[in-house]
Amino acid sequence: MSHHEDFKDSTGAGQVSLVIIAMLAFPLLPMLMGWFTMLR
C-alpha cells in the first residue's frame, strides 16, 4: 500500500497540479487578455 501510494504520489502530483492550474487558468484567460488590452 505504501509503495503504491508513494509511486502514485511521485508521478501524479505534477499532473494533478497541472490539471488544477489549467482549470483555474482557462476561465481566467479571457479576463487576463481583456486586462492586457485595456492596459495597452
N, C-alpha and C positions, 0 to 999 in steps of 0.2 A: 504493500500500500504506500509506504513512504517513498520507495524508489520510483514507483509510477507517478506519484504526486510531484516529486521533485523533477522528474523528466517532463511532465506536462507543464509545470510552472516555468521551467527554464526555456521551453520552446514556445509557450503560449502567452507569456507576459507581454512580449512585444506586439503580438498580433492583437491581443485584447486592447492594449493601449492605443494601437493604431486605429482599431475599429471605433473606440470611444472618441478619439480625436476626430476621426472622419465624420462621425455622427454629429459632433458638436460644430465642426467647421463648415460642412456643406450648407446647412441652413444659414450660416453667418456670411458665406461668400458674397451673396448679392448685397448685403448691408456694407461689407468691407469695400466692395467695388464702388458702391454709392458714396461712401465716405471719401475714397480716393478721388472720385470725380468731383465731389464738392470742394475738396481742399485744393484742387489744382486751380 
